């Protein structure tokens, strides 16, 4: 995966990103030789975000199926949170 140098962004602007994304879905951006950022097309970002949400939903369903949840009133919930915060 070829990186876009921060200096290329200064000189070429968005064109540097467009060129980097022609052959890959994500393009790392390096600052002083270290990758600091990653850029991608919005469509790919939305796909990754959807995958993240699907994974969270699957995890929640697994927690429910395994009985890893608490059923309580709002007052009980606040009391439990206060108790947990007191331990910290």
Buried (B, 14 or more C-beta within 10 A) or exposed (E): EEBBBBEBBEEBEEEBBEBBBEEEEBBBBBEEEEEEEEBBBEEEBEEEEEEEEEEEEEEEEEEEEEEEEEEEEEEEEEEEEEEEEEEE
